[in-house]
């Protein structure tokens, strides 16, 4: 049997002699499991905080190596293509699976059916390719709406909004409401909302989320494998983003703003709303106070609420010569999943969400759960060339259209470029 039996036995032994070291186990033979994570991320924090516990149980030292997010994919791609891997386990963004899958070990035997059933929606499907689960989920996430509760509840604001727009000021649920509220709160140095316009995956995600709310199904590549950028939903999404720009409801330097910059503006009291990853609620509530920050599900377009999940997984590199102990490490970390909730504000297990969703400091969880359960919420396409398509075609497309390009014309060009990449 695998090392998991040793773990069970060790748990029993710990009640007798306090630690495996006291019972004679040690790392004297140099046994080391190498883990690759994003530097400065909760993954690094949790990996380091749990390393001593795993060593006590197994005798294996956990060596945590870090790489910035911007270089992590390239590092993993090089390792998975190599005949000799440097690392045994790595943290992987869901969008990287299609390109890395040939270098990853199937891990469906790590978790029991009950443990798999405890995973949040779409996590199992997001990590499954060619019938194999290629990673154990660590957390799931999506964009939600964060807003200034104190501004929305202010009687003067309520009165002025109704006089101007003819209906009650409320937390927006639709495109029209979101646009009206954004215009209303734009005055005296405050903007109604922000927009991620900087080059990169988050600007693409923001656009595709509006597209899925407008009815896109399959996101760029439909379920039949056809590129569908000219179906209308993508143009509607870009046009809606252009309307927010023309309204002046977002900062003028939006083309240089990323997720962190927009979050900082919100925390500084310069934005009334932001559509952002749910875990940013914790920092905003800490900076402004829980009484001033609210969280609601993602807004919806003509097709309803929709978002793009952003889950991460722990995977085993198939080049590793320590695959069995690596599987035990994934099993062990599944048991430590609550640590991601306390450090980041999101996790992978339903049971962990249930435990925290009514606690102070976690008001974003119900908004996240509602968004993940929405019919139009869908994963990015599971295609090998996705990173190339996103970087070379989609990100420049968003910037060009927002600068005043013709949405339909640029989408037609992008359609041909993506078709060319996919062959």
N, C-alpha and C positions, 0 to 999 in steps of 0.2 A: 504493500500500500504506500501511497504517497506520504509526504511529511505531515499531512494534516492529522494523521493518527498521533504523531509525535506532539503536535500542538495540543490535541485533546489531553494526551497524557501529561503534558507539561502543565496545563491548567490545573490538573489535579495535584500534581507535585508541588505547585506553588503554595498550595494551602498547607503543605507539610513542612517545606524547608525554605519558603520565602522567595526563592529565585532559582533559576536554572544554574546560575553561577555557583550558588551555594550547594547545589546537588552535583556539581562536577562538570557541568557544561561550560564551555568558554569559547572564545574566538581565537584561541591560541593556534589553531591550524590555518588561520588566515582566510576562512570562508567569508566571502564578501558578495553581496548582491548589489549591482550597480543600477541606480535609478536616474533617469533623465527627466527634468521638469523645467517649466518656465521660471526663470529667475524672478524673484520678488513677488511671486504669485502665492495664493493660498495653498496650491499644490506643494510648493517648497516648504511652507510652514508646517503643513500637516505631515509631510514625509519626514521631516526632521524631528518633529515632536513625537512621532510614533516609532522611530527607529530603535530606540532602546527597548521598547516593549517587545518588538519582533525579535530582537537579538536574545532577549531573555527566554523567549519561547523556543527558539530554533537554533541558537548558536551562530546565526548568520549576522554579520555586520552589514548594515544598510548604508551604502555610500551614495550620497545625493549630489548629482552634478546639475548645474543650471546653465541655461542658455536663454537670452532674451527672446521674447515672442517672435520678433522679426526674423530670427535666425533658427528657430526651433524646427520648423518644417524642413528647411534645407538640410539641417543636421540629421534629422530622422530619415530623410530620403536617401542621403548618402549611406547611412548605416544599414538601412533595409536592403540596399542594393549591393552591399559589401558581403563578401563570403565570411568575414569574421567581424561580428558585432562587438562594439565597445560596451554597450549597455544591455541589461537583461530586461528591464521594464521601462516604459516611457509613458508620459501623459500626452494624450493626443486629442486635438480638436476634431470634432466630428467631420468637418469638411475635408480632412486630410485622408480619411480612410480609403477612398477609391484609388489614390495614388500610392498608398503605402501597403495595401492589403496583402500583396504577395510576400511581404517581408514580416507579416505578423502571424502569430500562432493562434489558432482557434481556442477559445476559452469557455465554451458552453458547458464544459464539465466542472467548472470551478464552483458554480452556484447551484443550489437545489432549486426545484420548481417553485417552492414557497418563497425562496429568496428572489427569484426572477419576478414573481408576481408582486413583490413589494416595490418594484421599480416604478418610477413616475412614467406618465404616458410618453410614448414614442421613443423612449430610451433604448429598449431592446431592438426595435426596428432600425434605429439610427446607427447602431453598431454591428448590424448583421449584413454580411455580404456573401453571396453564393451559398447561402444556407448556414453560414457559420458566424457565431458571435465572436468578434475580434477584439473586444475590450470589455472590462467591467466598468460600468458608469460610475463616475465620481460625483457629478452634479449636473443638473439641468438648469436652464435659464431662458428667458426671453425678454423682449422689451415690454414694458408696461408704461402707464402714465403716472408720473409723479407731479404733484401740484401743491400750491400753497393753500393749505386749508384756511388760514386766517384771511386771505384775500377773498376767497370764495364765500366765506361766511359773513363778511363785513356788510352790514345793512346798507351803507351808502353805495357800495359796489352793486349790491343786488338791485337797488332802486334805479341806479343809473343805467345798468345793463338792460333792464326791462324797458325803460324809456327809449333806449337806442335800438334794441333788436326785437322788441315785442314779445319776448318770452323770458321765463325765469333763468337767472344765472345758475347753472348747475355744472357739475363735473362732466365734460364732454364725452359723448359716446360715439358720435358720428363725425365725418369729415366737416360737414357744415358747421356743427357746433364748435368743433375744435378751431376752425378758422375764425369764427365770430369771437370766441373767447380770446384767442391770440391777439386779434386786432384791438379788442377792448382794453386789455391790460398793457398795451404798448403805449407808454407815455412816461414823461419825467425820468428818463434814463433807464426805465425797465422795458424789457421786451416780453411779448406774450409767450414766446417759446423759442426753442433753438432748432437748428438743423445741422446734421453731420454732413459737411460738404467736403471735408479733407479727403484726399486720395486714400483709398484703402477699402478693406472689406466691410467696415461698418457703414460707409456711405452706400455701398451696394445693398447691404442688408436693409437699410432704411428704405431705399427705393423699392426693393422687392416686397417688403412688408406692405407698402401701399398698393403694390400690384396685386398681391394676394387678396387684399381687402376689396379690390376692384374686380376680382373674379378670376385671376390667373390660377391655373391648375397645373402643377408640375414644375413651375418656376424655371423659365428659360428653355428647358428641355422637358417636353410633356411626357406623359406616361408611355407613349408609344415610341419615344426616342427622337421625336422631331423637334427641331428648334422652333419656338413659338413666340418670338419677340414682337411679331407684327400682329398679334391677335387683338390688340386694342387696350387690354388691361394695363400694359406697361406704359403706353402713351398717356393714359388717364392718370397714372401715378405720377409721371414726370410733370404733367401739366398741373396737377394739384400742388406739387412741390414748388413749381414756378409761381403759382398764385400766392403761396405763403411768402415767397421772396418779394413779389411785386407789392404785396400789402405792407411791406416794411415791418412785419411782425417778428422778424428774426434779426440777429445782429448782422451788420453789413459785411463783416469779415467771415461769413459762414463757410466760405470755400477753404478756409484754413482751420476750421474748428473740427475737432474729433470728440469722441465720447467724454474723455476726461475734461477737456476744456469747457464743454457745455455743462457738465456736472459742477465744475468750479463756479461758473457763472450763476447757476441755480443756487448754490450754497452761499454765494455772496449777495443774494437777494436781487439779482439782476434779471432773472427769468421767473415768470409766473407758473410755467409748466415745462416739462421735458418728457419726451418719449425716449426712455433709456432702459438699459439692462436693469432688471428688478433689484439686484443686489446693491445698486447705488443708493437705495433707500436708507440703508444703515448709516452711511456717511452723511447724507443730507439731514436725517433726523438728529444725528449727533451734533451737526453744525448749527442747525436752525431751531431744533427742539421738536419733539414728536407732536406737540400741539399745533405746529405750523406746517407740517408735511403730511400729505395724504398720498395714498397709492390706489390706483384704479386699473382695471383691465385695459389692454391696448384698445385704441379707438377702432371703429369699423367703417368701411366704405359700403358701396352698393351690395357687395356680397357678404357683408358682415365682418365681425372681428377676425383678424388674422395676424399671425406673427411668425417669425422664423426662430426655432429653438437654437440655443447655443450650448449644447452639452459637451462635456469632456469625459474621456475614458482613460483607464489604465490598461495598457496593452503589453504583451510579451513579444519581444523581438525573436523571430524564428531562428536567428543566428545564435541565440543564447545557448550556452551549454549547461545552464542551470534552470531548465524549464520547469521542473517539478517544484523546486523551492520557490520559483517565481510565481507559480500558480498558488502556492500556499500564501505568498505575500499578498496576492490579489484578494484571496479569501479573507485574510486578516484585515486588509484595508476596507473591505466591505463592512466588516464589523465596526470599523472606526468612522463610518460615514457621517455620524453626527458632528464630527470635528469640522467638516466643511461648512456645516450650517452655522456653527458658532464663530468661525473665522471669516467666512465669505458672505453668509446669509442665504445660501442655497445648498441643496444636497441632491441625492439621487433617489432616496428611499421614501416611499409614501409614509411609512411609520415615523420617519424623522420630521417630515412636513407636518404631520398631524400633531406631533408633540410641541412644535414651536409656533404654529400658525396663530394662536391666540395669545402669545406672549408679547410683552412690551418689547419694542424694537424690531418686530417682525411683521409689521402691517402689510408689507409687500407680498407676503406668501399667498394670501387668498387671491390677490390680483393676478399673481403669476399662475396659480392653478387654474383660474377661470380662463386666462389667455391660452394656456396650453391645451385646455379642453375645447377650445373653439374650433368649429368645423374647418375654417380656412387656414388654421395654423398648420404649417407643413415644413418638412425638412428641405434643405437645399438639395439639388440633384446629386445623386450618388454616381458621379462620373469621374473618371480618372483625370480628365483635363480641367476640372472645375477651378482649381487655383490659377491656372493659366488664363482661363476665360475671364475670371473675376478681375485679375490683375491687368491683363492686356487689353480687354475689350470693355467690360462693364464699368469699371471705375472711371476710365477716361470718358465714357459715354455720359455718365451722370454729371460730371463736371462740365462737359461741353454744353449739354442741354441747359443746365442751370445758369450758365453764363449767357445764354440767349440763343442757343442752337434750336433747330427745328426738331421736335421730338420724333415725329414719324419718319423723317428723313434719316436721322441718326440711328434709329432703331432698324431701319431697313439695311443700313450699312453694317450694323452690328450683327444682324441676322446672318449675313453672308460670311462675316469674319468667323462667327462661332461655327457655322456649318463647315468652313474650311478647316478649322482646328479639329473638329470631330471627324473630318474626312467623309 
